[in-house]
């Protein structure tokens, strides 16, 4: 089943030679611009945010980026794409149809494009959990794919409509994403897989939870990590600064003498935990120097250097 090729470099606006740092910067800039919470056109922003997330999930991961780059530089955005030979995709073994009992399928509403599913996502497996291209069992095969879940959904829960397009039909399913869902957790929809043979029961549909990348937070278990840039004088003198959380901004106090890389904990502002509590938000400080200085500013720095006896290497 041909799908539209995705030029992830073009989506993030970076060249194919971009460094990991440049890719991360581009993602953060675009993700903040198109985050549905701040954009005026919510629907457009939501689709663009998912596209940016997908691009960063591939280019921000060394293994996925290598696999994507192996497609070669000749692919162009908008061209039809078929899974390369050797890719074990839904209903295919080694890139070739395995027979009439297997069916190609595509997901919709998961947050990932069909192109991503062809390379990294959708697949069939038999009842034992081994990936397979066909099954002689009366029970229908299980199907498995990925679903992109935002951190806000992980906090509050949601209900999503996921479609599965087979060669001969399209089915829609309501998927409940429970509050506190974890990265890598499998959501099982019993009896929503491939139809059984000769009246046998249908297989199950499994959706692997992948957290959408957030420009403000990294995830560590149920904790969130936010990187906060500080000017040297803010770190030296202390300051009260508003930082983002999933519940809105909160003010935290930067103690005088804060060092770069110091962790400040904001309790119970992370993701839900199984015991009903919540993880924490850790604010990690990063000192940033001004790229340009006036003569007067340089003179002040020179004066501070001459009057201070502080040596960070002692």
QUIBEL-V982240 format. One record per pair of residues at least 12 apart in sequence whose C-alpha atoms are under 10 Angstrom apart, sorted by the first residue. I is the first residue (numbers start at 1). GAP is how many residues later the second one is. D is the distance in Angstrom with one decimal. If there is no record, write none. Layout:
i: [I;I]
gap: [GAP;GAP]
d: [D;D]
//
This chain:
i: [1;1;1;1;1;1;1;1;1;1;1;1;1;2;2;2;2;2;2;2;2;3;3;3;3;3;3;3;3;3;3;3;3;3;4;4;4;4;4;4;4;4;4;4;4;5;5;5;5;5;5;5;5;5;5;5;5;6;6;6;6;6;6;6;6;6;6;6;6;6;6;7;7;7;7;7;7;7;7;8;8;8;8;8;8;8;8;8;8;8;8;9;9;9;9;9;10;10;10;11;11;11;11;11;11;11;11;11;11;11;12;12;12;12;12;12;12;12;12;12;12;12;12;12;13;13;13;14;14;16;16;16;18;19;19;20;20;20;20;21;23;23;23;23;24;24;24;24;25;26;26;27;27;27;27;27;27;27;27;27;27;27;28;28;28;28;28;28;28;29;30;30;30;30;30;31;31;31;31;31;31;31;31;31;31;31;31;32;32;32;32;33;33;33;33;34;34;34;34;34;34;35;35;35;35;35;35;36;36;46;47;49;49;49;49;50;50;50;50;50;50;50;50;50;51;51;51;52;52;53;53;53;53;53;53;53;53;54;54;54;54;54;54;54;55;55;56;56;57;57;57;57;58;58;64;64;67;67;68;68;68;71;71;80;81;81;81;82;82;82;82;83;83;83;83;83;83;84;84;84;87;87;87;88;88;88;88;88;88;88;88;88;89;89;89;89;89;89;89;89;89;89;89;89;89;90;90;90;90;90;90;90;90;90;90;90;90;90;90;90;90;90;90;90;91;91;91;91;91;91;91;91;91;91;91;92;92;92;92;92;92;93;93;93;93;94;96;97;97;98;98;98;99;99;100;101;101;101;101;101;102;102;102;102;102;102;102;102;103;103;103;103;103;103;103;103;104;104;104;104;104;104;104;105;105;105;105;105;105;105;105;105;105;105;105;105;105;105;106;106;106;106;106;106;106;106;106;106;106;107;107;107;107;107;107;107;107;107;107;107;107;107;107;108;108;108;108;108;108;108;108;108;109;109;109;109;109;109;109;109;109;110;110;110;110;110;110;110;110;110;110;110;110;110;110;111;111;111;111;111;111;111;111;112;112;112;112;116;117;117;120;120;121;121;121;121;121;121;122;122;122;122;122;122;123;123;123;123;123;123;124;124;124;124;124;124;124;124;124;125;125;125;125;125;125;125;126;126;126;126;126;126;127;127;127;127;127;127;128;129;129;131;131;135;136;137;137;137;137;138;138;138;138;138;138;138;138;138;139;139;139;139;139;139;139;139;139;139;139;139;139;140;140;140;140;140;140;140;140;140;140;140;140;140;140;141;141;141;141;141;141;141;141;141;141;141;141;142;142;142;142;142;142;142;142;142;142;142;142;143;143;143;143;143;143;143;143;143;143;144;144;144;144;144;144;144;144;144;145;145;145;145;145;145;146;146;146;146;146;146;146;146;147;147;147;147;147;147;147;147;147;147;147;147;147;147;148;148;148;148;148;148;148;148;149;149;149;149;149;149;149;149;149;149;150;150;150;150;150;150;151;151;151;151;151;151;151;151;151;151;151;151;151;151;151;152;152;152;152;152;152;153;153;153;153;153;153;153;154;154;154;154;154;154;154;154;154;154;154;155;155;155;155;155;155;155;155;155;155;155;155;156;156;156;156;156;156;156;156;157;157;157;157;157;157;158;158;158;158;158;159;159;159;159;159;160;160;160;160;160;161;161;161;161;162;162;162;164;164;164;166;171;172;173;173;173;174;175;175;175;175;176;176;177;179;179;179;179;180;180;180;180;180;180;180;180;181;181;181;181;181;181;181;182;182;182;182;182;182;182;182;182;182;183;183;183;183;183;183;183;183;183;184;184;184;184;184;185;185;185;185;185;186;186;186;186;186;186;187;187;187;187;187;188;188;188;188;188;189;189;189;189;189;190;190;190;190;190;191;191;191;192;192;192;193;193;216;216;216;216;216;217;217;217;217;217;217;217;218;218;219;219;219;220;220;220;220;220;220;221;221;221;221;221;221;222;222;222;222;222;222;222;222;222;222;222;222;223;223;223;223;223;223;223;223;223;223;223;223;224;224;224;224;224;224;224;224;224;224;224;225;225;225;225;225;225;225;225;225;225;226;226;226;226;226;226;226;226;226;226;227;227;227;227;227;227;227;227;228;228;228;228;228;228;228;228;228;228;228;228;228;229;229;229;229;229;229;229;229;230;230;230;230;230;230;230;230;230;231;231;231;231;231;232;232;232;232;232;232;232;232;232;233;233;233;233;233;234;234;234;234;234;234;235;235;235;235;235;235;235;235;235;235;235;236;236;236;236;236;236;237;237;237;237;237;238;238;238;238;238;238;239;239;239;239;239;239;240;240;240;240;241;241;243;244;244;244;245;245;245;245;246;246;246;246;247;247;248;250;250;251;252;252;252;252;254;258;258;258;259;259;259;259;260;260;260;260;260;261;261;261;261;261;262;262;262;262;262;263;263;263;263;263;263;264;264;264;264;264;265;265;265;265;265;266;266;266;266;266;267;267;267;267;268;268;269;269;270]
gap: [79;80;81;82;89;102;103;104;105;113;117;165;166;77;78;79;80;81;112;113;116;75;76;77;78;79;80;103;110;111;112;113;114;115;72;73;74;75;76;77;78;109;110;111;112;70;71;72;73;74;75;76;77;108;109;110;111;45;48;49;69;70;71;72;73;74;75;107;108;109;110;48;61;66;68;69;70;71;72;43;44;45;46;47;48;49;50;51;57;60;69;14;46;47;49;50;45;66;67;15;16;19;37;40;41;42;43;44;45;66;12;13;14;15;16;17;18;19;39;40;41;43;44;47;13;14;17;12;13;43;53;57;41;40;41;39;40;41;42;39;32;33;36;37;32;35;36;191;190;26;30;22;25;26;28;29;30;32;33;186;187;188;24;25;28;185;186;187;188;186;18;19;22;23;185;14;17;18;19;20;21;22;25;182;183;184;185;17;182;183;184;12;15;16;182;12;13;14;15;16;18;12;13;14;15;179;180;12;13;65;64;62;163;164;165;60;61;62;63;98;99;100;162;163;60;61;62;160;161;58;59;95;158;159;160;161;162;57;58;59;62;94;158;159;57;61;156;157;153;154;155;156;58;62;55;56;52;53;48;51;52;12;13;35;33;34;37;13;33;36;37;12;13;32;34;35;36;12;34;35;31;32;33;30;31;32;34;35;36;43;44;45;15;16;28;29;30;31;32;33;34;35;42;43;44;12;13;14;15;16;27;28;31;32;33;34;35;41;42;43;44;53;54;55;12;13;14;31;32;33;34;41;42;43;52;12;31;32;40;41;42;38;39;40;41;39;37;36;37;34;35;36;34;35;34;32;33;34;35;96;22;30;31;32;33;39;65;92;21;30;31;62;63;64;65;91;18;19;20;61;62;63;64;12;13;17;18;19;38;58;59;60;61;62;63;64;65;89;12;15;16;17;39;57;58;59;60;61;64;14;15;37;38;39;40;55;56;57;58;59;63;64;65;39;53;54;55;56;57;62;63;64;38;39;51;52;53;54;55;63;64;35;36;37;38;39;50;51;52;53;54;65;97;99;100;35;36;37;38;39;51;99;101;33;34;35;36;30;28;29;25;26;23;24;25;26;86;87;21;22;23;24;84;85;19;20;21;22;23;83;17;18;19;20;21;69;70;81;82;15;16;17;18;19;78;79;13;14;15;16;17;77;12;13;14;15;76;77;14;12;13;12;13;62;61;59;60;61;63;57;58;59;60;61;62;63;64;65;52;54;55;56;57;58;59;60;61;62;63;64;65;51;52;53;54;55;56;57;58;59;60;61;62;63;64;50;51;52;53;54;55;56;60;61;62;63;64;47;48;49;50;51;52;53;60;61;62;63;64;21;46;49;50;51;60;61;62;63;64;42;43;44;49;60;61;62;63;64;41;60;61;62;63;64;38;40;41;60;61;62;63;64;13;15;28;30;37;39;40;59;60;61;62;63;64;65;35;59;60;61;62;63;64;65;28;32;33;34;59;60;61;62;63;64;59;60;61;62;63;64;28;29;30;31;32;60;61;62;63;66;68;73;95;119;120;27;59;60;94;95;119;24;25;26;27;28;58;59;23;24;25;26;27;28;29;55;57;117;118;22;23;24;25;26;91;92;115;116;117;118;123;21;22;23;24;25;90;115;116;19;20;21;22;23;24;17;18;19;20;21;15;16;17;18;19;13;14;15;16;17;12;13;14;15;12;13;45;28;29;41;28;21;20;16;19;32;15;12;13;14;32;12;13;32;92;93;94;95;42;91;92;93;94;96;97;98;28;30;41;90;91;92;93;26;27;28;29;39;40;89;90;91;92;25;26;27;28;29;36;37;38;39;23;24;25;26;27;21;22;23;24;25;19;20;21;22;23;24;18;19;20;21;22;16;17;18;19;20;14;15;16;17;18;12;13;14;15;16;12;13;14;12;13;14;12;13;12;27;28;29;30;27;28;29;53;64;65;66;63;64;51;52;62;50;51;59;60;61;62;49;50;51;52;58;59;46;47;48;49;50;51;52;55;56;57;58;59;44;45;46;47;48;49;50;55;56;57;58;59;21;22;42;45;46;47;55;56;57;58;59;20;38;39;40;45;55;56;57;58;59;17;18;19;37;38;55;56;57;58;59;16;34;36;55;56;57;58;59;13;15;16;32;33;35;54;55;56;57;58;59;60;31;54;55;56;57;58;59;60;24;28;29;30;55;56;57;58;59;55;56;57;58;59;25;26;27;28;54;55;56;57;58;23;24;25;54;56;20;21;22;23;24;53;19;20;21;22;23;24;25;50;51;52;53;18;19;20;21;22;23;17;18;19;20;21;15;16;17;18;19;20;12;13;14;15;16;17;12;13;14;15;12;13;40;25;37;39;21;24;25;36;23;24;25;35;22;23;21;16;19;15;12;13;14;31;31;27;28;29;25;26;27;28;24;25;26;27;28;22;23;24;25;26;20;21;22;23;24;18;19;20;21;22;23;17;18;19;20;21;15;16;17;18;19;13;14;15;16;17;12;13;14;15;12;13;12;13;12]
d: [9.6;8.5;6.6;8.4;9.7;9.9;6.7;8.1;8.8;9.7;9.2;10.0;8.7;9.5;5.8;5.3;4.9;8.0;9.1;8.7;9.3;9.2;8.3;5.4;5.1;6.5;8.9;9.5;8.9;6.3;5.8;9.6;9.9;8.3;9.6;7.6;5.7;5.7;4.7;5.7;8.7;8.8;7.7;6.3;9.9;7.4;7.0;5.6;5.8;5.5;5.8;5.3;8.6;9.6;9.0;6.1;9.0;9.4;9.8;8.5;8.8;7.8;5.6;7.2;8.4;9.5;8.9;8.6;9.5;6.7;8.2;8.3;9.7;9.9;8.0;6.7;5.2;8.4;9.8;8.7;8.2;10.0;8.1;4.8;7.8;9.7;7.9;7.3;9.7;9.1;8.9;8.7;7.5;9.1;9.9;7.9;9.2;9.8;8.3;9.7;9.5;9.5;9.3;7.6;6.6;9.9;9.6;6.9;9.2;9.6;9.4;9.6;6.0;6.3;9.8;9.4;7.5;9.7;9.3;6.6;9.5;7.0;7.7;9.3;7.1;9.1;9.3;7.4;9.8;9.6;8.6;8.8;9.7;9.9;9.7;8.1;6.7;9.0;8.9;9.2;9.7;7.5;7.3;6.9;7.7;9.0;7.0;9.1;9.3;9.6;9.1;9.8;6.8;7.7;8.5;6.5;9.9;9.9;9.1;9.0;9.2;7.4;9.5;9.9;9.6;9.2;7.8;4.7;7.9;7.7;9.1;8.0;7.3;9.6;8.7;9.4;8.7;6.1;9.2;9.8;6.8;7.7;10.0;8.6;7.3;5.9;9.3;8.9;8.5;6.3;8.3;8.6;9.9;8.9;9.9;7.3;9.0;6.6;5.7;9.5;8.9;9.8;8.6;6.1;9.4;9.0;8.9;9.1;7.4;9.5;8.2;9.5;9.2;9.6;9.8;9.7;5.9;7.2;9.0;8.2;10.0;9.7;7.9;9.3;8.1;7.7;8.0;9.8;9.1;9.0;9.0;8.9;9.6;6.2;5.9;8.3;9.8;8.2;6.6;8.1;7.7;8.9;8.3;8.7;9.9;9.2;9.7;7.8;9.7;9.8;8.4;7.5;8.8;9.2;9.1;8.2;8.5;9.5;9.8;8.1;9.7;9.8;8.1;9.5;9.9;7.5;9.1;8.7;8.5;7.8;9.4;6.6;9.6;8.5;9.7;5.9;6.7;9.7;9.2;8.6;8.4;7.5;9.5;9.0;9.0;9.9;9.7;7.7;9.2;8.6;8.6;8.0;8.3;9.5;8.5;6.2;7.7;8.8;8.3;6.9;5.6;7.8;9.6;9.5;8.3;8.3;7.3;5.5;6.5;8.4;9.1;7.8;9.0;6.0;4.3;5.5;9.0;9.5;8.8;7.2;9.9;8.3;9.0;9.7;5.1;5.1;7.8;9.7;7.4;6.7;9.5;8.0;5.0;7.1;9.9;7.6;9.0;9.1;8.5;5.6;8.5;9.9;7.9;5.8;9.0;9.5;10.0;8.5;9.9;9.9;6.3;6.9;8.7;7.7;9.1;9.1;6.6;7.9;8.6;9.1;9.3;9.7;6.6;5.7;8.2;9.2;9.9;9.2;9.6;9.0;9.1;9.9;6.5;6.4;8.8;8.7;9.7;9.3;9.5;8.3;6.0;6.2;9.6;9.8;9.8;8.0;8.7;9.5;9.2;10.0;6.5;5.3;4.4;6.6;9.5;9.5;9.1;9.9;8.5;9.9;7.3;9.6;9.3;8.0;5.6;5.0;6.7;9.0;9.2;9.5;7.6;9.8;7.7;8.9;9.3;6.9;5.6;4.7;6.3;9.0;9.6;9.7;9.7;9.6;8.3;5.5;4.7;6.3;7.7;9.9;9.9;8.8;8.2;9.1;7.3;6.1;4.6;6.3;9.0;9.4;9.8;8.6;6.8;4.5;5.9;8.4;8.2;8.1;6.0;8.2;9.9;9.8;8.7;9.7;10.0;8.5;6.2;5.1;7.9;9.8;9.4;9.8;8.9;9.6;7.6;7.1;6.8;9.7;7.3;7.9;8.9;8.9;7.8;5.2;5.9;9.3;9.7;9.1;7.4;5.6;4.2;7.0;9.8;9.2;8.8;6.0;5.3;6.4;9.7;9.9;6.7;5.9;4.6;6.0;8.7;9.1;9.0;9.4;9.9;10.0;6.3;5.5;6.3;7.5;9.6;9.9;9.2;8.4;5.4;6.1;8.6;8.7;8.5;8.8;6.9;6.8;8.1;9.2;9.8;10.0;8.5;9.6;9.7;9.7;8.4;8.2;7.5;9.9;8.6;9.1;5.5;4.6;6.6;7.6;4.9;7.3;8.7;9.8;9.9;9.8;8.4;7.5;4.6;6.4;9.0;8.5;5.0;5.0;5.8;6.2;9.8;8.7;9.5;6.8;4.8;4.8;3.9;6.5;10.0;9.7;7.1;6.3;4.5;4.4;8.1;9.8;9.8;6.3;5.2;7.5;7.6;9.8;9.6;7.2;4.8;7.3;9.0;9.9;9.3;8.6;8.2;5.0;6.3;9.3;8.1;4.5;4.7;5.7;7.5;9.9;9.9;8.3;5.4;7.0;7.4;6.4;4.9;6.2;8.5;9.2;9.8;9.3;8.5;8.5;5.8;4.7;5.8;7.5;9.5;8.1;6.5;5.0;6.1;9.0;9.3;8.9;9.6;8.2;5.1;4.5;6.1;6.7;9.8;9.0;10.0;10.0;10.0;9.5;9.2;9.6;5.9;5.9;5.3;6.0;8.4;9.3;9.8;9.5;8.5;6.3;5.0;5.8;5.6;9.3;8.3;9.0;9.6;8.7;9.8;6.5;6.0;4.9;5.6;9.2;9.8;8.5;5.7;4.9;7.7;8.0;10.0;9.5;9.5;9.8;9.9;6.6;7.0;8.4;7.7;9.2;9.1;9.8;7.7;9.6;7.8;9.2;9.9;9.8;6.5;8.8;9.0;7.3;8.1;7.0;8.6;8.5;9.4;9.9;7.5;7.1;5.3;5.3;5.4;7.3;9.1;9.8;8.3;7.1;7.7;9.9;8.6;5.3;5.8;8.0;7.9;9.4;8.5;5.8;6.1;9.7;9.2;8.9;7.6;4.9;7.6;9.5;9.9;9.4;8.8;7.6;5.2;4.6;4.1;7.4;7.9;8.4;6.1;5.1;6.7;7.7;6.6;5.6;4.5;5.9;8.4;8.3;5.8;5.1;6.5;7.5;5.6;4.7;6.0;8.9;6.4;6.8;9.9;9.4;9.2;9.8;9.4;8.9;9.6;8.6;8.0;9.9;9.1;8.2;9.0;7.7;9.2;9.9;9.6;9.2;8.9;7.0;9.2;9.7;8.6;6.6;4.6;6.1;7.1;8.8;9.8;8.9;7.9;9.6;9.9;9.0;8.1;8.9;9.2;9.8;7.1;8.5;8.3;8.0;8.1;9.0;9.0;9.1;9.8;8.2;5.5;5.5;5.9;9.7;9.1;9.9;8.2;9.6;9.3;5.8;5.1;6.1;8.4;9.8;8.3;5.9;5.4;8.2;9.7;6.1;5.5;4.6;6.2;9.7;8.2;5.6;5.1;6.4;7.4;6.9;5.8;4.7;6.6;9.0;9.3;5.8;5.0;6.3;8.2;8.3;7.2;4.7;6.4;8.5;5.2;4.7;7.1;5.0;5.2;8.8;4.7;8.3;9.3;9.4;7.4;8.6;9.7;8.9;8.6;9.4;9.9;9.0;9.5;9.5;9.8;9.7;8.8;8.8;9.5;9.5;9.6;9.4;9.8;9.8;9.9;9.3;8.2;9.9;9.1;8.1;10.0;9.8;9.6;6.0;4.8;6.5;6.4;9.6;9.7;7.0;4.8;7.3;9.1;9.5;8.8;8.0;4.9;6.2;9.0;9.5;8.1;4.7;4.9;5.8;7.4;8.8;9.5;9.8;7.8;5.3;7.3;7.5;6.4;4.7;6.2;8.6;9.9;9.2;9.8;9.4;8.7;8.5;5.8;4.8;5.9;7.0;8.3;8.1;8.8;9.6;9.8;7.3;6.2;4.9;6.1;8.6;9.6;8.9;9.4;8.5;5.9;4.8;6.0;6.9;9.5;7.9;10.0;9.6;9.4;9.9;10.0;6.4;5.9;4.9;5.9;8.5;9.8;9.0;9.9;8.6;6.0;4.8;5.8;6.2;9.7;9.4;9.4;9.7;8.4;6.7;5.9;4.9;5.9;8.6;8.6;5.8;5.5;6.3;7.9;9.5;9.2;9.2;9.3;9.5;6.1;6.9;6.8;9.2;9.2;9.2;10.0;9.5;9.9;7.7;9.0;7.8;8.8;8.5;9.0;7.0;7.4;6.1;5.7;4.9;6.8;8.2;8.7;9.2;7.5;10.0;9.3;8.2;5.2;4.5;6.3;8.3;8.6;7.5;4.6;6.5;8.5;7.2;4.9;4.8;4.0;6.9;7.4;10.0;8.4;5.9;5.0;7.0;7.6;5.6;4.4;5.9;8.7;6.5;7.3;8.3;9.9;9.7;9.8;9.4;6.6;7.9;7.7;7.3;7.7;8.6;9.7;7.7;9.5;9.9;9.2;9.8;9.9;8.7;9.4;8.0;9.3;9.2;8.0;9.7;9.3;9.8;7.3;7.9;7.7;7.9;5.3;4.7;5.3;9.0;9.2;5.6;5.0;5.7;8.2;9.6;8.0;5.6;5.5;8.0;9.7;6.0;5.5;4.6;6.7;10.0;8.3;5.6;5.0;6.4;8.0;6.7;5.9;4.7;6.3;8.9;9.4;5.9;5.0;6.2;7.6;7.2;4.6;6.3;8.4;4.7;7.1;5.2;8.9;8.7]
//
